[in-house]
Amino acid sequence: MKRIHFTAQDLMRIRVVTTIGAAAETFDGVRLLRAPDVGLAFRRWRVAVRGRLDERARPLGALLPPLGPEVDVRSLAGDSVCIEEAVDRLLGASRALLRAEFENIRFRPAHRAWARDLVDGDRAAWLQVASALRACHGVAVAPYWGRVRAHLADVRAAYANAMAEGGVENLLTSVCGPTLRWRPPVLELDHPHEADVRLDGRGLVIAPTMFSTRRAELMQSVLDPSEAPVLAVPTVIDPGAVGGPLWDGGDASTGQALEELLGRTRAAVLEAAVDGRSTTDLARRLGISPATVSHHTSVLRNAGLVATRREGKAVLHTVTPMGMALLEPGSRLL
């Protein structure tokens, strides 16, 4: 069991986000495909996806050790909803981060030499991982990503409402389930190893997940101890919690159609604003100027696809329900 110890300052610094990111969800999806039983909620998804990845998924599968800790893909690839942005960050990970993430991973004997190449920053090995990540995302996640994000956005909204109506106590109670228990001031997580985690004023980020169905996971930065840990909370625990419609109408061409409708940069701005981003953050993430971001968000706002508000000195942009509908695969708006 892991026990997360909160101070009063930590409770004040709790925040909720929409997703752990496209890369981490894809990695969890590969793990789920390899599981002996995915349950009723994911059965249609696995039937549709399994067998379409063949050798392309092998590099990601090699990063799944049979026992012990696993690679924290979110730490390596970030929490972007854009898979290409995640791949870019993955390929740019520092040697120090790679060593820290891989040093305690017990890879299968057949994969150890290749894993050492990854730690050494071997470009060819990392391009294999990047190619596998793109392929797995394109087959297992992208066709359903809009619906998955809408589901996660609903969960995040429920968390936010719980906090608005009853404070952080109500939020933490609502997050709890079979693998999480709130015993103030400690949040207990079912885990095979005993550990006490003291937040010490860092706060906590709560992120709902779709394809991680085993138990809640606490992810901590290995290089920056001052960074708030991320609690990834599975949202599909009850087999009937998410019905078949989630897997209906998957259309991997939606992203291309969206680019044709809005233009590549404007479509990327809309995608990146799903979690709520400032102008500066969008500019940094997309590699464009703040002035360009302001132009595109103005057009999207006039079309009713994003909403803009000011918080202090920052200008924040979030996707509206109409914008979310446009991002959904198979959207009739396209």
N, C-alpha and C positions, 0 to 999 in steps of 0.2 A: 504494500500500500504506500502511496505517496500522500503526504500531508502538506498542504499549502497554508502557511501561516500568514494571516493578514494583520496589519496594524490599521489604526484609524486612517492614516494617510493613504495606505494601499486601497482601502475601500473607497476613498474619494477619487482615486485614479483608475478605477475600473472603466473600461470602454469596450464597446462591442463593434465588430466589423462584419462584413458580409461573407468573406471567404478567406481560406488559407492560400488561395491562388490556383491558377490553372495547372501549373506544374505539379504541385503537391497533390491536387485532386487526381491528376492523371496517374501519378505514381501509386496512389491508393487504389485507383481503378485497376491497375495491373496486378496489384496484390490481391484484389478481390477476384479477378479472373482466375487466379491460381488457387483460390481457396476451394476446399472440398465441397462446401455448401454456401451459397450466397443468400439463401432464404427467398421467400416469395416476392419480396419487394424488388429484388434485382434479377429475378429469373428471366424475364423477357429481355432485359438488357443483355445478359450474358449469352442467351441464345442468339441474339442479333449480332453480337460482337465477337464471340469466341470463334476461332478458326480463321478470322480475317487478318490477324496480325502475324502469325507464323514466326519466321526468323526475325522480323523487325523488332519484336519486343524483347529479344534475347538480352541486349545490354542492360535494359531496365530490370529484367528478371535477375540478372547477375548481381545487381545491387541489393537484392533482398536476401539477407543472410538467414540460414535456417533457425538460428538461435541468437539471443542477445539483442543489443541495441541495433537500431537501423539508421540509415543515412537520413538526415533531416533535409529533405529536398526544399522545404520552404526557406531554410537558412541559405541554401546555395543558390536558389533560383528566384527568391522573393515571392511576394504575394500578388503579383500582377494578374489580371484576368486575361491578359494578352499572352499567348504562348510564345510568340516571337520575342517579346520583351523578356520573358522568363528565360528563354534559350540564350539570349544575349548576356543576361546576368550570369547564367550558369557558366558560359564559356569565359567570362571575365572574372570568375572567383579567384581570390588570392591564394597563393600557395599556403599561407598560414591558416586560412580557413579550411582548405582541403585537408591539411594535416590534422587539424583539430577535429574535423567531422569524421575522418576515416580511421583515426588511431585506435578506437575501441571496437571497430566493426569486425566480427569474425566471419570472413567470407569463406565460401566453399573452397577447398584446395584447388580446384580447377580454375578459379577466378582470382586467386591471390596475386599472381604476377601481373594480370591486367589491372587489378585494383592499385597495385604499386605504381603502374604507369599513370593512373589517374592522379594519384597523390603527387607524383612528380610533375604534373601538369602537361603530360604528353598530349599534344594537339590532336593526333589521329584518334587516340582513345576517347577524348572528350567529344570529338565530332561524331563518333559512333553513338555516344550517349545522347547527344543533341538530336541526331537523326532518329533514334528510337523514341525519344520524347515527342518529337513532332508526329511521328507515325502513330504512336499510341494515342496521342491526343486527338489526331484527326479521325481515328476509327472509333475509339471508345468514349470520348468526351465531347468533342466538337459538335457532333450531330444533335446532342442533347443539352449543350452548354447553356443556351438561353433559358430553357425550362429549369435546369438545375439552379442557375443563378436566381431565377425568379423565386424558386422554392427557398433558397438560402436567404434571399432578401426578406421573404415573409417571416422566416424564423428570426432574423435579426430585428425586424420590426416588432415581433412579439417580445423579444428580450428588452428592447428599448421601452416598449409600453409597460412592461412589468416594472422596470426601474422607475419610470415616470409616475406610476400609480402607487408603488410601495417602497421605493428606494432600493438601495443595493441589496438589502436583505431579501426583498421580494425577487429581485433579479437572480441572485444566487440560488434561491429556493426553486425558481422556475427552471434553471439550468440543470438541476440535479435529476438523476435517473438511476437506473440499475447500477451504474459504475461510478456515480458521483454522489457524495453526501455532504451537506452543509451543516457543520457542527460549530457554530460561532465560537471563536474567530478562525476556525480551521475548515478548509475544504478538503475532503478526503477523496482520493482517486484510487480505484482498484488498479493494482500494478503488481507484477511478480516480484518486485524488489522493494524493500523498505527504504524510505527516504523522507527527510523533512526539508521542505523548501521554504525559506523565509524571504518574503518579498522585500522587506526592509525599505519601504517607501517607493519601490519601483512601480507598483500598481500591477494590473493584469489586463491583458487583451483577451477577450472571449470571441472565438470565431467558430460559427457552425460549419460542419463539413457534411458532404454528401456520400462519398465513396469510402470513408473510414467508418466501418460499422462495428469494430471490435470493442473499443473502449475510448474514453476521453484520453487525450495525450497532452502533456505539458512540454512545450518546446521553448528552450532557452538558448540565447546567443552564447556561443562558446568563446567569442572574442570580446564581447562587450558586456560585462557583468552588470552594467547599469541599465541595460535595456529591459523593458518590461517583458516578462515571459508571455507566451501565447498559449491559451488553453483551447485546443481543438475539440469541439463537442460534436459527436455523431448526432445526426438528426433523424436517422432511420433506425429506430430500435424495435418498434412494433412492426412486424412483417406487413401489416395492413396500413401502416401510416402513410405511405406514398403509393398511390394507385398506379395502374398501368398507363394512364394518359401521360405520365411523365416521359415515357419512352415512345410515345406516338409521334409520328411526323418528323422524326429526326432528318435534318437536311443539311449536309455539310457545305452546301453551296450558299448558305445564307450569308456568310461573311463576305463572299465575293459579290453577291447581289447588293449587300449593304454598301460596299465600296463603290459599286456602279451608281447607286442612288445618291449617295452623299459625297463621294470622293474619298480617296484613301485616308487622307489626313483627318478629315472631319469625322469619318467613321471611327478612326482610332481614338479621337478625342471622346466621342460618345462612349466607346467601350471602356476607356480608362476612367471615366467619371462615374461608373456604376457605384463605387464605394464612397463617393464624395471626395473630390480633390480640389485643392486650391489651384489658382492659375499658375503659380510658380511650380507646384508639384507636377501638374500636367506637362508643363514645358520641360521639366527635368526628365520625366519618364519617357516622353515621346521624342526628345531631342530636337525640339523646336523652340522658337523664341516666345516669351510671354505675350508679346504683341500678336503673334500668330494665333496663340491659344485664345486670346480675347476676341479676335475676329471670328474664329470658328464657333466659340461658345455663344457669341452674340447671334449668329445665324441659327444655331441649334435652339437657343432660347426663344427666338422669334417664331420658330416652327413648333414650339411647345414640347421639345424633346429633352431639354434640360432646364433646371431651375437654378437661379443664382442668388446667393445671399452673402452678406458681409458679416464676418466674425472678427472683431478687432480690426487689424490692418489687413487681414487676409480676405480674399474673395473666393467663396466656396461654390463649386458647381456639382449638382447631383442630377441623376437621370430621373425623369418623370415617369409615371406609369405608361404614358404613350411611348416614351423612349425605350422602356423595358420591353414593351410589346414589339417594337421594331427590331430589337436585338434577339427576340425569341426565334429559334429555328422554325421554318415553315410559316413565318408570320404572313398573314394575309395583307399586311400593309405594304409588303414588298412587291 
